[in-house]
Amino acid sequence: MPAPASPAVEDYLKTVYAHTEWQSEPITPSGLAAALGVAPSSVTEMVKKMAAQGLVQHVPYGAIRLTDAGRARALAVVRRHRLIETWLVREMGYAWDEVHDEAEILEHAVSDRLLEAIDERLGRPERDPHGDPIPAADGSLVSEPSVRLDEAVAGHVGRVIRISDRDPAVLRELDGAGVGPGSELRVTDAADPAAVTVTVGGTGRTIARAAAAGIWITA
């Protein structure tokens, strides 16, 4: 069995995985540095280390891709993170815009035994509060065809699958507009370069394109 990865390696693996979870373009070293808020030189050294461990594939200045072993490690971290977020919302009274940073800390400390207990208590949830799929213990995921809201055409009707948790302020705004995982949306205006207009629950809502780019609905 492989040795446990350090918290730093886990963060790198999770970030590489997250970059391609909802689109296919692999992450670059500069993109990884920006996502993690670290110097490019730090990324270079860490990627070399992870490549030596068989976790990523990388050529100098090229894209970074997870190996099968790296993907398995990344999914294990993602599983911890998303189960913790779900637990914090369902059991600890947190709002969905408050859990990301807490989970970032706790995901490195929770034991496999505690994680299994959390999973069992929550009823083996398949998605976290933001709609992101929670990997099962074997790494399998539930997925369905989707389209990003800012790329949907007028007349498209879809159910919200997932909303990016990157910006808590956007989450609060969407919550106030009644938009969350499971919401049924109809796109009524997709031509405005600044916003997408939708109908949700019989009410018209205008969603800024930057926010719409973080919303995935059924295709």
C-alpha positions in Angstrom: 0.0 0.0 0.0 1.4 3.4 -0.9 2.6 5.7 1.9 0.2 8.5 2.8 0.7 11.7 0.8 1.7 14.9 2.5 -1.0 17.6 2.8 0.9 19.7 0.2 0.9 16.8 -2.3 -2.8 16.1 -1.6 -3.6 19.8 -2.3 -1.7 19.6 -5.6 -3.4 16.4 -6.7 -6.8 17.7 -5.8 -6.2 20.9 -7.7 -5.0 19.1 -10.8 -8.0 16.8 -10.7 -10.5 19.7 -10.1 -9.2 21.5 -13.1 -10.3 18.8 -15.5 -13.4 17.5 -13.6 -15.8 19.7 -15.6 -13.8 20.4 -18.7 -11.1 18.5 -20.7 -8.2 21.0 -21.1 -5.3 19.9 -18.8 -3.8 22.3 -16.3 -0.4 24.0 -17.0 2.3 24.8 -14.4 1.4 28.5 -14.5 -2.3 27.6 -14.0 -1.5 25.3 -11.1 0.6 28.1 -9.5 -2.2 30.6 -9.9 -4.8 28.1 -8.5 -2.7 27.3 -5.4 -1.4 30.9 -4.9 2.2 29.7 -5.0 5.4 30.7 -6.9 6.0 28.9 -10.3 9.3 27.7 -8.9 7.4 25.9 -6.1 5.2 24.2 -8.6 8.2 23.1 -10.7 9.8 21.4 -7.7 6.6 19.8 -6.4 5.6 18.5 -9.9 9.1 16.9 -10.2 8.5 15.2 -6.9 5.1 13.9 -7.8 6.3 12.7 -11.1 9.1 10.8 -9.4 6.4 9.2 -7.2 4.4 8.1 -10.2 1.5 10.5 -9.4 1.6 12.8 -12.5 2.9 12.9 -16.0 4.7 16.1 -17.1 7.2 17.3 -19.6 9.0 20.7 -19.0 6.6 23.6 -19.7 3.9 21.2 -20.7 0.5 20.3 -19.2 0.3 18.2 -16.0 -1.8 15.1 -16.1 -2.6 12.6 -13.3 -1.5 9.0 -13.6 -3.9 6.3 -12.6 -2.2 6.3 -9.2 -2.4 10.1 -8.9 -6.1 10.1 -9.9 -6.8 7.5 -7.2 -5.0 9.6 -4.6 -6.8 12.8 -5.8 -10.2 11.1 -5.6 -9.5 10.0 -2.1 -8.9 13.6 -1.1 -11.9 14.9 -3.0 -14.0 12.3 -1.2 -12.9 13.5 2.2 -13.4 17.1 1.3 -16.9 16.7 -0.1 -18.1 14.4 2.7 -16.8 16.9 5.3 -18.7 19.7 3.5 -21.9 17.7 3.5 -21.4 16.8 7.2 -20.9 20.4 8.2 -24.0 21.5 6.4 -26.3 18.6 7.5 -25.1 18.0 11.0 -23.2 21.1 12.2 -25.5 24.0 11.0 -23.1 25.5 8.5 -24.4 27.3 5.4 -23.2 26.1 2.0 -21.0 29.2 1.5 -19.2 28.6 4.8 -17.9 25.0 4.4 -15.1 25.1 1.8 -12.3 26.6 3.9 -13.2 24.4 6.9 -13.1 21.3 4.7 -9.8 22.4 3.3 -8.3 22.1 6.8 -10.2 19.0 8.1 -9.6 16.9 5.0 -6.0 16.4 6.0 -6.8 15.4 9.5 -9.9 13.1 9.3 -9.0 9.4 9.7 -10.5 6.7 7.3 -12.4 5.3 10.2 -14.1 8.7 11.0 -14.7 9.3 7.3 -16.5 6.0 7.0 -18.6 6.8 10.1 -19.5 10.2 8.6 -20.4 8.6 5.3 -22.6 6.0 7.0 -24.4 8.6 9.2 -25.2 10.8 6.2 -26.7 7.8 4.3 -23.9 7.5 1.7 -24.6 10.8 -0.1 -23.8 11.0 -3.8 -23.4 14.8 -4.0 -22.1 17.5 -1.7 -24.1 20.7 -0.9 -22.9 22.4 -4.1 -23.9 19.4 -6.2 -20.3 18.1 -6.7 -20.3 14.3 -6.9 -18.8 12.5 -3.9 -16.5 9.7 -5.0 -17.4 6.3 -3.4 -14.7 4.5 -1.4 -13.7 2.6 -4.6 -13.3 5.9 -6.5 -16.5 5.6 -8.6 -18.5 8.7 -9.3 -22.1 9.5 -10.3 -22.2 11.7 -13.4 -24.7 12.9 -16.0 -24.5 15.0 -19.2 -24.4 18.7 -18.4 -23.9 22.2 -19.9 -22.6 25.3 -18.3 -25.3 27.9 -17.9 -23.3 30.6 -19.6 -23.1 28.3 -22.7 -26.8 27.3 -22.7 -29.0 28.6 -25.5 -32.3 30.4 -25.0 -35.1 28.0 -24.5 -32.9 25.4 -22.8 -34.5 23.8 -19.7 -32.3 22.0 -17.2 -31.9 21.1 -13.6 -29.0 22.6 -11.7 -26.4 19.8 -11.2 -23.6 21.7 -9.7 -22.5 25.2 -8.6 -18.9 26.1 -8.1 -18.0 26.9 -4.5 -15.2 29.2 -5.4 -16.9 32.5 -4.4 -19.0 32.5 -1.2 -20.6 35.8 -2.2 -21.9 34.3 -5.4 -23.3 31.3 -3.5 -25.1 33.7 -1.1 -26.5 35.7 -4.0 -27.7 32.5 -5.8 -29.3 31.2 -2.6 -31.2 34.4 -2.3 -32.4 34.0 -5.9 -33.6 30.5 -5.2 -30.9 28.9 -7.4 -29.2 25.8 -6.1 -28.6 22.1 -6.9 -31.9 20.6 -8.0 -33.4 23.9 -9.2 -35.2 23.8 -12.5 -34.1 26.6 -14.8 -35.4 27.8 -18.2 -33.0 30.1 -20.1 -35.0 33.0 -21.5 -32.2 35.3 -22.7 -28.7 34.0 -23.6 -27.7 36.9 -25.9 -26.8 39.5 -23.3 -23.0 39.6 -23.0 -23.1 40.6 -19.3 -25.8 38.2 -18.0 -28.0 35.2 -18.5 -31.7 35.6 -17.8 -33.5 32.5 -16.5 -36.9 31.6 -15.0 -36.7 29.6 -11.8 -39.8 28.7 -9.8 -41.9 30.9 -12.1 -39.8 34.0 -11.4 -37.4 35.7 -13.8 -33.8 36.0 -12.6 -30.8 37.7 -14.1 -27.5 35.9 -13.4 -24.2 37.6 -14.2 -22.2 35.7 -16.8 -19.3 35.3 -14.3 -21.6 33.5 -11.9 -23.4 31.6 -14.7 -19.9 30.2 -15.7 -19.9 28.4 -12.4 -23.3 26.7 -12.8 -23.8 23.4 -14.6 -27.3 22.2 -15.6 -28.6 19.0 -17.2 -27.9 19.0 -21.0 
